[in-house]
Amino acid sequence: MFVTGTDTGIGKTTVAAGLARLLSDSGYDTGVMKPFATGCGGTAGGAALGPPAKAGGGPPAAAPGDAAALSAAARTSGPPGAACPARLPAPASPYSAARIAGKRIDVPSVVGMLRVLRAKHAALVVEGTGGLLVPILRGYTVADLARDMGSPPVLVVSGNRVGSVNHALLTCAECGRRGLGPEGIVVSESAGAGEGYPLPQLREELEEFAPAPVLGCIPRLDPPGPDAAAAALLRERKMRAWLKGAFPGAV
């Protein structure tokens, strides 16, 4: 499955990690990947970054936190950074961050690695960067990457900031235009207290207006972690039903 979202910092990793833990707990050999991580500090690195376009570079950066969290949630092991083939320091789109680092992104390499993971594992959870139309190359976006993966089931994570209804509807519309579903929406409580929509109100509006079902909501977790996220998702009837249909024997 491919987990995208309405924005950055709205809970995609929490949702993706919860799903990976649910599948792992259900006996699925689960692979994970966050193909592009930006804003992770250090120096640029990863198997999907080609030779520098200009002077610069340095030793590969350590695996970023989101990819490490996904690997831990799925209980997968592998070389450091294998779950994230492109790690870039600047907090920007992969396209801009690669330009700042003087690197080029090898998209065919990323797609090849994703196809290998799909063949190797019984389930695969991929977390996109930012939103659906974040640029990776000129004329190539996160949505194009999902298509080149073979159009897997797409879930849209919506934060609960003011404006989230509009952002979720736009994301679902673009998914539909590109033949990417989506299969459903998961609402994540990402806004600070008193700064966003109450989850019940946001859920009600999305259920009324969105073309895809709201599969569940994840409140702010204390303590956070994949087990807490998995438990929140399991409480949702529509999520349980979707998982059972998409992954027989799950949950």
Backbone bond lengths (Angstrom), bond angles and torsions (degrees), N, CA, C in turn:
res aa  C-N    CA-C-N  psi(-1)  N-CA   C-N-CA  omega(-1)  CA-C   N-CA-C  phi
1 M - - - 1.456 - - 1.520 109.22 -
2 F 1.317 115.57 157.66 1.462 121.71 -179.85 1.519 107.98 -119.66
3 V 1.326 116.02 122.55 1.458 121.86 -178.02 1.526 108.47 -102.96
4 T 1.328 116.39 112.77 1.456 121.26 175.45 1.521 108.31 -115.13
5 G 1.323 116.38 -177.60 1.453 117.97 -176.27 1.504 112.94 -154.38
6 T 1.312 114.61 176.79 1.462 120.98 -178.98 1.517 112.15 -84.99
7 D 1.333 117.48 -9.66 1.463 120.32 -174.21 1.527 107.31 -173.52
8 T 1.311 115.59 -177.90 1.456 120.23 171.71 1.528 109.15 -95.23
9 G 1.315 115.50 152.15 1.462 119.82 177.84 1.509 114.79 69.80
10 I 1.341 117.17 30.53 1.465 119.04 -177.59 1.537 112.69 -115.96
11 G 1.329 117.64 7.63 1.458 118.98 173.14 1.508 115.68 109.45
12 K 1.331 118.43 15.79 1.466 119.44 179.34 1.522 111.85 -60.04
13 T 1.338 116.24 -42.77 1.467 118.89 -178.18 1.525 110.80 -66.06
14 T 1.325 117.27 -38.35 1.467 120.05 177.52 1.516 110.90 -60.38
15 V 1.329 116.78 -46.14 1.467 120.85 -179.91 1.525 110.48 -66.43
16 A 1.337 116.76 -47.34 1.464 119.85 -177.97 1.529 111.06 -62.71
17 A 1.332 116.90 -40.58 1.462 120.10 178.77 1.534 110.98 -66.54
18 G 1.334 117.02 -39.17 1.460 119.62 176.93 1.518 112.06 -62.90
19 L 1.328 116.80 -40.54 1.467 120.63 178.10 1.526 111.08 -67.08
20 A 1.342 116.41 -42.12 1.457 119.54 178.70 1.526 111.03 -61.83
21 R 1.327 117.47 -40.33 1.464 120.66 178.78 1.527 111.02 -67.21
22 L 1.337 117.62 -40.19 1.462 120.40 177.27 1.524 111.36 -60.17
23 L 1.328 116.37 -45.10 1.462 119.77 -179.28 1.525 110.92 -66.77
24 S 1.321 116.40 -42.09 1.462 119.52 177.55 1.522 111.08 -62.38
25 D 1.324 117.10 -43.25 1.463 120.66 178.37 1.524 112.08 -63.97
26 S 1.337 116.45 -25.43 1.469 120.80 179.75 1.528 112.37 -85.60
27 G 1.320 116.34 3.03 1.456 119.87 177.38 1.511 115.24 94.40
28 Y 1.340 116.88 5.26 1.461 119.82 178.39 1.530 110.05 -81.56
29 D 1.321 115.21 132.12 1.460 120.32 168.79 1.530 106.12 -72.71
30 T 1.316 116.50 108.64 1.465 121.79 -167.63 1.521 111.13 -112.44
31 G 1.333 115.77 123.69 1.449 121.42 172.69 1.520 110.17 -96.85
32 V 1.307 116.66 156.66 1.465 121.41 179.94 1.520 109.52 -139.64
33 M 1.314 115.62 154.01 1.459 120.49 171.87 1.511 110.02 -158.27
34 K 1.312 115.39 140.11 1.462 122.80 162.66 1.520 104.74 -116.57
35 P 1.341 117.65 97.59 1.459 119.95 -169.09 1.519 114.31 -57.40
36 F 1.347 116.50 -36.59 1.462 119.75 -176.22 1.527 108.97 -131.73
37 A 1.322 115.68 127.75 1.456 120.94 173.66 1.519 107.77 -122.22
38 T 1.322 116.64 127.20 1.456 121.14 178.44 1.529 108.93 -121.38
39 G 1.320 114.86 161.56 1.456 119.14 -179.19 1.506 113.19 70.30
40 C 1.349 117.27 24.81 1.462 119.79 -174.70 1.520 112.87 -99.80
41 G 1.327 117.69 7.66 1.452 120.33 175.29 1.512 112.64 72.43
42 G 1.315 115.96 -174.55 1.458 121.10 179.27 1.516 111.70 67.56
43 T 1.331 115.76 -144.50 1.453 121.32 178.56 1.520 108.99 -117.68
44 A 1.331 115.58 158.22 1.458 120.40 -179.24 1.516 110.40 -67.19
45 G 1.329 115.70 145.88 1.454 119.64 177.59 1.502 111.61 -169.52
46 G 1.320 115.47 169.95 1.454 120.78 177.91 1.515 111.65 130.12
47 A 1.336 115.36 154.81 1.454 121.22 -175.66 1.516 113.32 -66.72
48 A 1.343 118.07 -18.71 1.461 120.78 -177.23 1.519 113.23 -97.36
49 L 1.327 117.32 8.37 1.459 120.61 175.86 1.512 108.63 -102.62
50 G 1.325 115.06 120.05 1.446 119.59 -178.08 1.508 111.43 -77.51
51 P 1.348 116.10 -172.37 1.465 120.26 178.43 1.519 110.77 -56.92
52 P 1.307 118.69 149.95 1.459 120.88 -178.20 1.513 111.82 -61.76
53 A 1.326 114.39 141.34 1.450 119.55 176.86 1.513 110.82 -78.52
54 K 1.317 117.80 -16.46 1.461 122.75 176.29 1.518 108.02 -152.11
55 A 1.285 116.98 176.56 1.458 119.10 -177.72 1.510 111.02 -59.70
56 G 1.304 116.73 143.82 1.462 121.14 179.13 1.505 110.44 142.44
57 G 1.304 117.01 -162.05 1.449 121.16 179.37 1.511 110.76 100.61
58 G 1.319 115.39 -158.76 1.451 120.63 -177.52 1.507 108.87 150.58
59 P 1.292 119.53 -170.54 1.455 121.42 -179.75 1.515 110.69 -66.33
60 P 1.353 117.39 150.96 1.454 120.10 -179.29 1.520 111.99 -59.17
61 A 1.329 115.62 145.10 1.455 120.29 176.33 1.521 110.26 -73.46
62 A 1.304 116.34 158.15 1.456 120.29 174.19 1.515 110.07 -67.58
63 A 1.333 115.80 158.80 1.454 119.58 178.62 1.519 109.65 -58.25
64 P 1.350 117.63 130.78 1.460 119.98 -177.67 1.519 111.93 -71.73
65 G 1.330 115.15 164.19 1.455 120.70 -172.87 1.510 114.69 -60.26
66 D 1.350 117.98 -41.48 1.461 119.70 -177.43 1.520 111.31 -62.51
67 A 1.335 117.08 -46.81 1.464 120.49 -179.60 1.521 110.98 -64.94
68 A 1.336 116.87 -39.60 1.462 120.47 177.71 1.531 110.60 -63.48
69 A 1.335 116.32 -39.26 1.469 120.10 178.94 1.523 110.94 -64.55
70 L 1.330 117.32 -40.35 1.464 120.80 178.80 1.526 110.60 -64.57
71 S 1.339 116.97 -44.48 1.461 120.31 -179.81 1.522 111.08 -61.81
72 A 1.335 116.21 -42.56 1.460 119.60 178.99 1.522 110.98 -65.04
73 A 1.331 117.06 -39.28 1.466 120.69 -179.43 1.516 111.47 -64.45
74 A 1.340 116.45 -38.53 1.465 120.65 -178.41 1.519 112.50 -85.00
75 R 1.347 115.44 -7.97 1.467 121.52 -177.48 1.529 111.03 60.35
76 T 1.311 115.61 40.40 1.448 120.75 177.20 1.518 109.73 -100.11
77 S 1.307 115.56 153.89 1.457 120.51 177.28 1.522 108.44 -127.60
78 G 1.297 115.77 155.72 1.451 120.92 179.92 1.497 109.74 174.29
79 P 1.326 116.94 -179.41 1.467 119.98 179.57 1.525 110.45 -59.00
80 P 1.324 118.53 147.97 1.468 120.88 177.39 1.526 111.01 -54.79
81 G 1.307 116.47 129.70 1.452 120.68 178.60 1.515 114.95 84.08
82 A 1.363 118.19 0.47 1.463 119.21 -177.26 1.519 112.10 -63.93
83 A 1.332 117.29 -27.66 1.466 120.23 -179.44 1.511 112.69 -81.04
84 C 1.331 117.51 -1.26 1.465 120.58 -179.96 1.532 108.35 -144.53
85 P 1.332 118.17 93.82 1.463 120.34 -174.07 1.519 115.53 -77.80
86 A 1.328 118.65 -4.61 1.467 120.27 176.78 1.511 109.22 -141.54
87 R 1.330 116.75 111.72 1.457 122.95 -177.43 1.524 108.17 -119.31
88 L 1.322 116.03 123.37 1.463 120.99 -171.99 1.525 110.32 -130.31
89 P 1.316 118.74 136.01 1.473 121.25 -173.14 1.519 115.04 -69.90
90 A 1.333 118.91 -38.78 1.468 120.54 -170.74 1.524 111.44 -71.20
91 P 1.336 118.38 138.48 1.470 121.67 176.14 1.521 110.24 -79.66
92 A 1.323 116.04 81.94 1.453 122.07 -175.36 1.525 107.58 -154.77
93 S 1.329 116.31 -179.93 1.453 119.70 174.63 1.528 109.70 -61.53
94 P 1.336 118.67 157.20 1.468 118.48 175.47 1.526 112.76 -54.70
95 Y 1.317 116.72 -38.33 1.464 120.37 179.07 1.524 110.99 -59.95
96 S 1.319 116.80 -51.70 1.460 120.30 -178.24 1.520 111.51 -69.89
97 A 1.333 117.33 -41.34 1.458 120.24 -178.29 1.524 111.47 -64.04
98 A 1.332 116.99 -36.56 1.464 120.19 177.60 1.519 110.69 -67.23
99 R 1.323 116.66 -40.32 1.467 119.39 178.22 1.531 110.58 -63.59
100 I 1.322 116.77 -42.48 1.459 120.62 179.35 1.533 110.77 -61.50
101 A 1.339 116.15 -38.30 1.466 120.97 -178.68 1.521 112.43 -81.03
102 G 1.336 117.73 -6.26 1.450 119.90 -176.88 1.511 112.87 70.47
103 K 1.318 116.23 33.94 1.460 122.34 -178.00 1.519 110.18 -119.28
104 R 1.305 116.07 164.89 1.459 120.71 170.64 1.530 107.78 -122.69
105 I 1.320 116.76 143.40 1.461 122.24 179.90 1.519 108.82 -92.55
106 D 1.308 116.07 127.55 1.465 123.10 178.92 1.529 108.16 -93.15
107 V 1.337 116.20 88.40 1.465 120.30 -176.52 1.532 112.32 -62.58
108 P 1.348 120.02 -44.44 1.472 117.92 177.63 1.527 113.10 -55.58
109 S 1.335 117.05 -33.87 1.456 119.68 177.04 1.523 110.97 -65.28
110 V 1.329 117.09 -42.34 1.466 120.84 178.25 1.526 110.72 -62.32
111 V 1.326 116.37 -47.62 1.465 120.50 -179.77 1.525 110.38 -61.06
112 G 1.339 116.67 -40.85 1.455 119.65 177.78 1.515 112.54 -61.91
113 M 1.333 116.51 -42.07 1.466 120.18 178.43 1.522 111.38 -64.77
114 L 1.329 116.78 -38.33 1.463 119.82 178.36 1.525 110.80 -65.47
115 R 1.314 117.45 -40.16 1.468 119.96 179.11 1.518 111.43 -66.89
116 V 1.325 117.19 -35.74 1.461 120.14 175.91 1.529 110.15 -63.19
117 L 1.338 116.36 -43.44 1.463 119.57 178.70 1.522 111.67 -63.40
118 R 1.333 117.15 -40.02 1.473 119.70 178.83 1.512 111.26 -62.28
119 A 1.333 116.71 -37.54 1.462 120.19 179.52 1.525 111.88 -74.45
120 K 1.309 116.77 -29.85 1.468 121.58 -174.63 1.514 112.56 -81.05
121 H 1.337 116.87 -36.43 1.462 120.87 -172.26 1.524 111.67 -109.40
122 A 1.327 115.30 153.24 1.464 119.87 176.77 1.516 111.51 -72.13
123 A 1.324 117.86 -26.31 1.465 122.72 178.02 1.520 107.74 -141.90
124 L 1.316 115.39 150.19 1.455 121.08 179.88 1.524 108.81 -137.70
125 V 1.326 116.41 128.84 1.460 122.92 176.58 1.526 107.55 -115.49
126 V 1.334 116.30 118.22 1.463 122.22 -179.15 1.521 108.24 -116.90
127 E 1.327 115.95 129.29 1.463 121.15 177.45 1.519 109.70 -103.59
128 G 1.328 116.42 122.57 1.452 120.65 176.90 1.517 111.75 -75.77
129 T 1.323 114.59 167.82 1.465 121.52 178.40 1.517 109.61 -95.24
130 G 1.344 117.65 125.32 1.456 120.12 178.17 1.515 111.46 60.24
131 G 1.335 116.24 -129.08 1.454 121.38 -179.24 1.513 112.63 -106.99
132 L 1.315 115.50 -175.62 1.464 122.12 -170.43 1.524 113.29 -65.65
133 L 1.327 117.97 -33.33 1.462 120.69 -174.89 1.531 113.07 -103.96
134 V 1.312 117.31 18.77 1.460 120.30 175.09 1.534 108.50 -63.48
135 P 1.335 118.17 129.46 1.466 119.97 -177.40 1.529 112.88 -76.24
136 I 1.322 114.37 136.96 1.464 122.30 173.83 1.529 109.48 -103.71
137 L 1.314 115.41 -45.75 1.455 123.67 171.73 1.520 107.25 -131.27
138 R 1.293 117.03 171.40 1.462 119.19 173.18 1.535 108.55 -62.85
139 G 1.324 116.56 120.07 1.458 120.78 -179.72 1.512 114.93 79.41
140 Y 1.344 117.93 12.63 1.467 121.04 -178.40 1.529 107.96 -140.43
141 T 1.333 116.06 122.52 1.459 122.05 -172.68 1.528 111.77 -119.28
142 V 1.327 114.96 178.16 1.463 120.73 174.82 1.529 110.64 -57.30
143 A 1.328 117.74 -37.29 1.463 120.49 177.93 1.523 111.61 -62.27
144 D 1.323 117.19 -38.63 1.465 120.65 177.81 1.526 110.79 -65.21
145 L 1.328 117.14 -37.16 1.460 120.21 177.07 1.529 110.75 -62.94
146 A 1.339 116.78 -44.20 1.471 119.89 177.96 1.524 110.66 -60.12
147 R 1.325 116.94 -41.26 1.472 120.49 177.42 1.523 110.95 -62.33
148 D 1.336 116.82 -43.83 1.456 120.00 -176.83 1.525 112.32 -71.75
149 M 1.334 117.05 -16.74 1.461 120.61 171.98 1.522 111.45 -72.14
150 G 1.322 117.09 -12.78 1.450 121.00 -175.13 1.509 112.99 105.59
151 S 1.334 116.29 22.91 1.469 122.58 177.92 1.527 111.77 51.87
152 P 1.330 117.79 63.55 1.466 121.17 177.98 1.519 110.52 -69.95
153 P 1.344 117.47 170.58 1.467 118.86 173.64 1.530 110.35 -57.16
154 V 1.330 116.58 130.37 1.458 122.03 -177.63 1.519 109.50 -109.84
155 L 1.324 115.90 130.32 1.461 122.24 171.72 1.521 108.42 -112.98
156 V 1.330 115.90 138.53 1.461 121.88 178.90 1.527 108.54 -105.23
157 V 1.327 116.35 123.28 1.459 121.16 174.86 1.518 107.95 -95.26
158 S 1.318 115.95 126.85 1.459 121.62 177.05 1.511 109.35 -111.45
159 G 1.334 116.39 129.60 1.452 119.60 169.57 1.517 109.81 -73.72
160 N 1.313 116.60 -178.88 1.473 119.09 179.06 1.518 111.81 -116.82
161 R 1.341 116.81 25.02 1.457 119.95 173.39 1.524 109.87 -67.58
162 V 1.329 116.02 157.57 1.454 119.69 172.94 1.531 108.17 -59.27
163 G 1.315 116.83 133.46 1.460 121.61 -174.80 1.509 113.28 99.63
164 S 1.339 117.60 -3.36 1.458 120.53 -174.71 1.525 113.33 -66.80
165 V 1.334 117.27 -32.14 1.463 118.59 178.99 1.524 109.90 -61.91
166 N 1.316 116.36 -48.97 1.459 120.31 178.78 1.522 111.27 -59.44
167 H 1.319 117.07 -45.78 1.463 120.63 -177.85 1.523 111.24 -64.77
168 A 1.326 117.19 -39.87 1.462 120.02 179.34 1.525 111.43 -67.00
169 L 1.336 116.80 -41.49 1.464 119.69 179.54 1.528 111.18 -66.30
170 L 1.328 116.71 -40.09 1.468 119.68 177.43 1.530 110.70 -63.46
171 T 1.330 116.81 -42.60 1.465 120.12 -179.66 1.522 110.81 -64.31
172 C 1.320 117.08 -44.16 1.468 119.99 178.56 1.523 111.25 -63.20
173 A 1.339 117.05 -39.77 1.457 120.54 179.58 1.527 111.00 -63.31
174 E 1.323 116.57 -41.87 1.469 119.60 179.69 1.522 111.24 -69.44
175 C 1.324 117.00 -38.13 1.469 119.73 173.10 1.525 110.40 -56.04
176 G 1.334 116.31 -48.65 1.456 120.21 -179.40 1.512 112.17 -61.77
177 R 1.324 117.11 -41.23 1.464 120.85 -179.20 1.521 111.46 -62.57
178 R 1.326 116.50 -29.71 1.458 121.09 -176.99 1.525 112.99 -99.08
179 G 1.322 117.41 6.96 1.457 119.89 179.46 1.513 113.70 72.56
180 L 1.326 116.76 30.20 1.462 121.86 -177.58 1.529 111.99 -112.47
181 G 1.302 117.79 26.93 1.469 120.26 179.10 1.517 111.59 82.37
182 P 1.335 117.11 -121.94 1.467 129.11 4.73 1.523 112.50 -87.10
183 E 1.332 114.88 167.17 1.456 120.59 177.69 1.520 112.17 -73.83
184 G 1.324 116.34 -30.11 1.459 118.38 -178.88 1.510 111.24 177.62
185 I 1.331 114.36 176.53 1.462 123.49 -178.31 1.527 108.54 -121.30
186 V 1.319 116.19 139.78 1.461 121.91 171.07 1.522 107.28 -120.52
187 V 1.305 116.47 126.81 1.465 121.66 -179.68 1.521 108.95 -94.07
188 S 1.330 115.25 131.23 1.455 121.05 -179.06 1.524 109.73 -119.49
189 E 1.320 116.35 133.07 1.468 120.94 179.63 1.531 108.75 -79.96
190 S 1.331 115.77 89.05 1.457 121.02 -175.44 1.522 113.19 -104.86
191 A 1.323 117.53 -22.24 1.467 120.33 -179.50 1.521 110.09 -75.70
192 G 1.315 115.79 152.61 1.456 120.07 176.60 1.514 111.43 -67.07
193 A 1.311 115.68 162.87 1.462 120.91 -178.83 1.522 110.41 -56.10
194 G 1.319 116.12 128.47 1.455 121.57 178.56 1.519 114.72 77.61
195 E 1.351 117.77 3.90 1.461 120.71 -176.04 1.519 113.40 -106.18
196 G 1.305 118.97 -7.67 1.455 120.59 -174.81 1.514 112.43 -139.61
197 Y 1.323 114.85 -173.03 1.457 121.51 176.21 1.527 110.31 -65.37
198 P 1.320 119.18 138.50 1.463 120.08 163.79 1.535 108.44 -61.93
199 L 1.318 117.10 138.03 1.467 119.69 -175.33 1.527 113.42 -56.60
200 P 1.343 120.08 -42.75 1.473 117.80 179.62 1.525 112.96 -60.73
201 Q 1.330 117.43 -39.01 1.464 120.40 179.58 1.522 110.96 -66.92
202 L 1.337 116.77 -44.41 1.463 120.16 -179.97 1.514 110.39 -64.02
203 R 1.315 116.56 -43.06 1.464 119.75 179.31 1.527 110.70 -60.11
204 E 1.324 116.41 -44.42 1.471 120.34 -179.01 1.526 111.04 -60.85
205 E 1.341 117.21 -43.34 1.463 119.74 -179.07 1.524 111.56 -68.30
206 L 1.313 117.76 -40.49 1.456 119.69 179.09 1.535 110.78 -67.33
207 E 1.326 117.03 -37.74 1.464 119.24 177.43 1.524 111.37 -64.33
208 E 1.333 116.03 -29.51 1.459 119.63 -179.84 1.526 111.67 -78.64
209 F 1.341 117.84 -38.52 1.460 119.96 -168.86 1.528 115.50 -109.95
210 A 1.317 118.94 -23.77 1.468 120.13 -173.67 1.526 110.88 -78.30
211 P 1.330 117.11 147.07 1.468 120.70 178.55 1.523 112.77 -79.31
212 A 1.321 117.80 -7.27 1.463 122.25 179.98 1.526 108.97 -118.35
213 P 1.333 117.66 151.00 1.469 119.53 -179.03 1.516 112.36 -70.81
214 V 1.326 115.50 148.61 1.460 120.63 170.47 1.525 106.58 -83.86
215 L 1.335 115.84 109.54 1.459 120.43 -175.28 1.515 112.59 -80.04
216 G 1.344 116.98 -21.96 1.443 118.06 -179.90 1.514 112.45 172.78
217 C 1.323 115.04 174.30 1.462 123.26 177.74 1.526 108.36 -130.68
218 I 1.313 115.42 142.96 1.462 120.93 173.11 1.521 107.95 -117.03
219 P 1.321 118.06 112.43 1.469 120.07 176.19 1.516 110.42 -72.00
220 R 1.313 116.73 171.60 1.456 120.13 174.97 1.527 108.42 -59.99
221 L 1.322 116.73 127.86 1.460 122.05 -172.61 1.522 110.94 -97.55
222 D 1.324 116.12 133.81 1.456 121.42 179.00 1.530 108.15 -143.09
223 P 1.333 117.86 103.48 1.470 126.69 2.58 1.524 110.73 -81.54
224 P 1.337 117.74 155.63 1.452 120.31 177.52 1.527 110.65 -77.76
225 G 1.316 115.49 170.50 1.462 120.60 177.63 1.504 110.81 144.12
226 P 1.329 118.14 166.09 1.465 121.12 -175.42 1.522 113.84 -65.63
227 D 1.334 117.20 -33.59 1.466 118.63 179.18 1.523 110.83 -66.46
228 A 1.341 116.53 -41.59 1.464 119.70 178.47 1.523 110.93 -66.32
229 A 1.332 117.08 -40.37 1.461 120.13 178.35 1.519 110.65 -65.81
230 A 1.328 116.87 -42.13 1.464 120.41 178.71 1.526 110.88 -61.91
231 A 1.325 116.62 -41.67 1.459 119.91 179.75 1.524 111.19 -63.85
232 A 1.342 116.59 -40.07 1.465 119.75 178.51 1.520 110.95 -63.75
233 L 1.332 116.82 -40.99 1.461 120.01 179.05 1.531 111.51 -67.60
234 L 1.321 116.68 -37.82 1.467 120.14 -179.20 1.522 112.63 -66.08
235 R 1.319 117.07 -23.51 1.470 119.45 178.34 1.525 111.80 -72.33
236 E 1.313 116.97 -11.85 1.462 121.02 -174.76 1.532 110.76 -94.35
237 R 1.325 116.62 118.16 1.465 121.59 -176.57 1.532 111.95 -60.07
238 K 1.331 116.40 -44.25 1.468 118.91 -178.22 1.527 111.38 -66.52
239 M 1.312 117.62 -35.55 1.456 120.23 177.26 1.522 110.79 -66.44
240 R 1.325 117.39 -43.26 1.466 119.88 178.51 1.517 110.53 -60.21
241 A 1.332 116.36 -42.93 1.461 120.02 -179.71 1.522 111.23 -65.07
242 W 1.334 116.47 -41.08 1.472 119.17 -179.69 1.518 110.74 -65.33
243 L 1.332 117.37 -45.02 1.451 120.61 -179.69 1.530 111.60 -60.95
244 K 1.315 116.25 -41.65 1.479 119.19 -179.71 1.516 111.01 -64.00
245 G 1.340 116.82 -35.01 1.457 118.99 178.00 1.508 112.97 -74.54
246 A 1.330 117.45 -39.52 1.457 121.78 -176.69 1.525 112.13 -80.26
247 F 1.333 116.51 -31.77 1.465 121.66 -176.21 1.535 108.31 -133.93
248 P 1.329 117.02 86.66 1.467 119.84 -176.45 1.522 112.21 -52.73
249 G 1.313 114.19 133.63 1.453 120.14 -179.28 1.516 114.01 89.56
250 A 1.330 117.01 -9.92 1.464 119.31 179.43 1.517 110.53 -70.51
251 V 1.307 116.86 149.67 1.467 126.54 178.98 1.527 110.68 49.87
